[in-house]
């Protein structure tokens, strides 16, 4: 089995191969960057929701404490 068995054009020049590899790497980096941005946004949204819920809990506990005095 040769190294170029999956290559559609085995006569591709090294410059074309380099350009193809660069394009594939750019696509991969863009995909990873987009996924990272999406996960990062989800994490920040969940942290904001958690902070809101903690604020509500703190307010509820404070009102219970104030009512007990």
TIPAGU-333722 format. One record per atom (N, C-alpha, C): y, x, z; residue in three letters; residue number from 1; atom name. Coordinates in Angstrom, 3 decimals. Example, Ala and Ser with C-alpha at 12.3 -4.5 7.8 and 13.67 -1.06 7.14 Angstrom:
BEGIN
-5.690:13.190:7.800:ALA:1:N .
-4.500:12.300:7.800:ALA:1:CA .
-3.300:13.200:7.800:ALA:1:C .
-2.250:12.850:7.080:SER:2:N .
-1.060:13.670:7.140:SER:2:CA .
0.030:12.900:7.870:SER:2:C .
// end
This chain:
BEGIN
-1.176:0.860:0.000:UNK:1:N .
0.000:0.000:0.000:UNK:1:CA .
1.229:0.898:0.000:UNK:1:C .
2.118:0.710:-0.951:UNK:2:N .
3.304:1.567:-1.034:UNK:2:CA .
4.407:1.036:-0.140:UNK:2:C .
5.381:1.887:0.147:UNK:3:N .
6.488:1.517:1.032:UNK:3:CA .
7.393:0.473:0.391:UNK:3:C .
7.379:0.393:-0.941:UNK:4:N .
8.269:-0.527:-1.645:UNK:4:CA .
7.549:-1.785:-2.104:UNK:4:C .
6.433:-2.164:-1.491:UNK:5:N .
5.674:-3.318:-1.966:UNK:5:CA .
6.432:-4.623:-1.782:UNK:5:C .
7.335:-4.714:-0.822:UNK:6:N .
8.123:-5.925:-0.603:UNK:6:CA .
9.458:-5.878:-1.329:UNK:6:C .
9.788:-4.773:-1.936:UNK:7:N .
11.063:-4.586:-2.621:UNK:7:CA .
10.981:-5.217:-4.011:UNK:7:C .
11.851:-6.177:-4.329:UNK:8:N .
11.780:-6.836:-5.637:UNK:8:CA .
12.133:-5.903:-6.784:UNK:8:C .
12.914:-4.860:-6.554:UNK:9:N .
13.271:-3.930:-7.624:UNK:9:CA .
13.058:-2.497:-7.149:UNK:9:C .
11.855:-1.963:-7.357:UNK:10:N .
11.550:-0.631:-6.856:UNK:10:CA .
12.413:0.462:-7.476:UNK:10:C .
13.085:0.175:-8.580:UNK:11:N .
13.924:1.172:-9.235:UNK:11:CA .
15.361:1.136:-8.712:UNK:11:C .
15.592:0.515:-7.571:UNK:12:N .
16.928:0.396:-7.001:UNK:12:CA .
17.454:1.793:-6.648:UNK:12:C .
18.697:2.048:-7.019:UNK:13:N .
19.275:3.351:-6.703:UNK:13:CA .
19.568:3.457:-5.217:UNK:13:C .
19.750:4.665:-4.748:UNK:14:N .
20.014:4.855:-3.321:UNK:14:CA .
21.352:4.227:-2.939:UNK:14:C .
22.293:4.221:-3.854:UNK:15:N .
23.595:3.595:-3.579:UNK:15:CA .
23.440:2.083:-3.443:UNK:15:C .
22.627:1.476:-4.307:UNK:16:N .
22.368:0.037:-4.208:UNK:16:CA .
21.602:-0.283:-2.927:UNK:16:C .
20.644:0.564:-2.578:UNK:17:N .
19.871:0.360:-1.357:UNK:17:CA .
20.786:0.464:-0.138:UNK:17:C .
21.687:1.428:-0.159:UNK:18:N .
22.626:1.598:0.947:UNK:18:CA .
23.541:0.376:1.062:UNK:18:C .
24.030:-0.126:-0.063:UNK:19:N .
24.894:-1.303:-0.062:UNK:19:CA .
24.129:-2.532:0.438:UNK:19:C .
22.866:-2.660:0.024:UNK:20:N .
22.042:-3.782:0.466:UNK:20:CA .
21.794:-3.702:1.978:UNK:20:C .
21.478:-2.529:2.470:UNK:21:N .
21.254:-2.344:3.901:UNK:21:CA .
22.529:-2.630:4.689:UNK:21:C .
23.658:-2.173:4.180:UNK:22:N .
24.943:-2.434:4.840:UNK:22:CA .
25.216:-3.934:4.911:UNK:22:C .
24.959:-4.649:3.825:UNK:23:N .
25.174:-6.094:3.800:UNK:23:CA .
24.241:-6.796:4.799:UNK:23:C .
22.992:-6.375:4.851:UNK:24:N .
22.052:-6.982:5.786:UNK:24:CA .
22.456:-6.700:7.228:UNK:24:C .
22.896:-5.476:7.507:UNK:25:N .
23.351:-5.143:8.857:UNK:25:CA .
24.597:-5.931:9.236:UNK:25:C .
25.515:-6.097:8.291:UNK:26:N .
26.714:-6.906:8.551:UNK:26:CA .
26.327:-8.345:8.888:UNK:26:C .
25.387:-8.900:8.132:UNK:27:N .
24.911:-10.258:8.404:UNK:27:CA .
24.277:-10.343:9.793:UNK:27:C .
23.451:-9.362:10.124:UNK:28:N .
22.803:-9.344:11.431:UNK:28:CA .
23.832:-9.241:12.547:UNK:28:C .
24.809:-8.356:12.401:UNK:29:N .
25.848:-8.207:13.419:UNK:29:CA .
26.672:-9.481:13.564:UNK:29:C .
26.982:-10.132:12.465:UNK:30:N .
27.716:-11.403:12.525:UNK:30:CA .
26.897:-12.476:13.235:UNK:30:C .
25.608:-12.536:12.942:UNK:31:N .
24.737:-13.512:13.586:UNK:31:CA .
24.668:-13.265:15.087:UNK:31:C .
24.454:-12.017:15.475:UNK:32:N .
24.371:-11.676:16.892:UNK:32:CA .
25.699:-11.959:17.583:UNK:32:C .
26.794:-11.624:16.924:UNK:33:N .
28.120:-11.867:17.489:UNK:33:CA .
28.370:-13.356:17.691:UNK:33:C .
27.993:-14.166:16.716:UNK:34:N .
28.164:-15.620:16.826:UNK:34:CA .
27.295:-16.198:17.944:UNK:34:C .
26.065:-15.713:18.061:UNK:35:N .
25.190:-16.201:19.131:UNK:35:CA .
25.742:-15.784:20.492:UNK:35:C .
26.237:-14.573:20.596:UNK:36:N .
26.816:-14.102:21.846:UNK:36:CA .
28.029:-14.943:22.219:UNK:36:C .
28.875:-15.239:21.246:UNK:37:N .
30.065:-16.060:21.502:UNK:37:CA .
29.655:-17.456:21.967:UNK:37:C .
28.618:-18.018:21.358:UNK:38:N .
28.143:-19.340:21.762:UNK:38:CA .
27.595:-19.346:23.178:UNK:38:C .
26.782:-18.358:23.501:UNK:39:N .
26.216:-18.267:24.851:UNK:39:CA .
27.320:-18.019:25.868:UNK:39:C .
28.256:-17.163:25.509:UNK:40:N .
29.379:-16.876:26.403:UNK:40:CA .
30.189:-18.141:26.681:UNK:40:C .
30.443:-18.925:25.660:UNK:41:N .
31.176:-20.180:25.831:UNK:41:CA .
30.412:-21.141:26.730:UNK:41:C .
29.093:-21.224:26.536:UNK:42:N .
28.274:-22.100:27.379:UNK:42:CA .
28.325:-21.651:28.838:UNK:42:C .
28.243:-20.364:29.074:UNK:43:N .
28.278:-19.844:30.444:UNK:43:CA .
29.614:-20.165:31.094:UNK:43:C .
30.715:-19.923:30.378:UNK:44:N .
32.029:-20.219:30.945:UNK:44:CA .
32.204:-21.714:31.214:UNK:44:C .
31.687:-22.552:30.327:UNK:45:N .
31.776:-24.002:30.545:UNK:45:CA .
30.992:-24.400:31.791:UNK:45:C .
29.810:-23.828:31.970:UNK:46:N .
29.007:-24.148:33.157:UNK:46:CA .
29.670:-23.619:34.423:UNK:46:C .
30.290:-22.451:34.346:UNK:47:N .
31.000:-21.913:35.509:UNK:47:CA .
32.200:-22.789:35.862:UNK:47:C .
32.914:-23.274:34.857:UNK:48:N .
34.043:-24.175:35.111:UNK:48:CA .
33.567:-25.469:35.762:UNK:48:C .
32.452:-26.009:35.260:UNK:49:N .
31.891:-27.231:35.840:UNK:49:CA .
31.454:-26.984:37.285:UNK:49:C .
30.821:-25.847:37.540:UNK:50:N .
30.390:-25.525:38.895:UNK:50:CA .
31.598:-25.381:39.824:UNK:50:C .
32.662:-24.742:39.344:UNK:51:N .
33.875:-24.592:40.158:UNK:51:CA .
34.485:-25.959:40.472:UNK:51:C .
34.498:-26.853:39.482:UNK:52:N .
35.021:-28.200:39.699:UNK:52:CA .
34.195:-28.947:40.742:UNK:52:C .
32.888:-28.848:40.637:UNK:53:N .
32.014:-29.522:41.591:UNK:53:CA .
32.164:-28.945:42.997:UNK:53:C .
32.312:-27.635:43.090:UNK:54:N .
32.521:-27.015:44.405:UNK:54:CA .
33.852:-27.444:45.015:UNK:54:C .
34.879:-27.543:44.176:UNK:55:N .
36.177:-28.032:44.663:UNK:55:CA .
36.049:-29.453:45.199:UNK:55:C .
35.331:-30.308:44.459:UNK:56:N .
35.122:-31.685:44.914:UNK:56:CA .
34.342:-31.726:46.220:UNK:56:C .
33.323:-30.881:46.337:UNK:57:N .
32.538:-30.823:47.562:UNK:57:CA .
33.394:-30.341:48.730:UNK:57:C .
34.196:-29.321:48.487:UNK:58:N .
35.083:-28.818:49.535:UNK:58:CA .
36.060:-29.892:49.985:UNK:58:C .
36.625:-30.632:49.037:UNK:59:N .
37.550:-31.718:49.369:UNK:59:CA .
36.843:-32.799:50.186:UNK:59:C .
35.634:-33.157:49.794:UNK:60:N .
34.880:-34.181:50.517:UNK:60:CA .
34.559:-33.718:51.930:UNK:60:C .
34.141:-32.483:52.081:UNK:61:N .
33.831:-31.950:53.412:UNK:61:CA .
35.067:-31.884:54.287:UNK:61:C .
36.184:-31.506:53.700:UNK:62:N .
37.441:-31.431:54.462:UNK:62:CA .
37.870:-32.824:54.928:UNK:62:C .
37.697:-33.833:54.055:UNK:63:N .
38.086:-35.189:54.463:UNK:63:CA .
37.150:-35.721:55.547:UNK:63:C .
35.875:-35.369:55.485:UNK:64:N .
34.937:-35.768:56.550:UNK:64:CA .
35.327:-35.084:57.848:UNK:64:C .
35.647:-33.804:57.765:UNK:65:N .
36.048:-33.052:58.958:UNK:65:CA .
37.332:-33.611:59.555:UNK:65:C .
38.304:-33.943:58.697:UNK:66:N .
39.566:-34.514:59.173:UNK:66:CA .
39.358:-35.898:59.801:UNK:66:C .
38.401:-36.656:59.275:UNK:67:N .
38.115:-37.989:59.795:UNK:67:CA .
37.408:-37.927:61.148:UNK:67:C .
36.709:-36.846:61.403:UNK:68:N .
35.985:-36.709:62.655:UNK:68:CA .
36.880:-36.267:63.799:UNK:68:C .
38.055:-35.790:63.490:UNK:69:N .
38.964:-35.292:64.543:UNK:69:CA .
39.732:-36.383:65.210:UNK:69:C .
// end
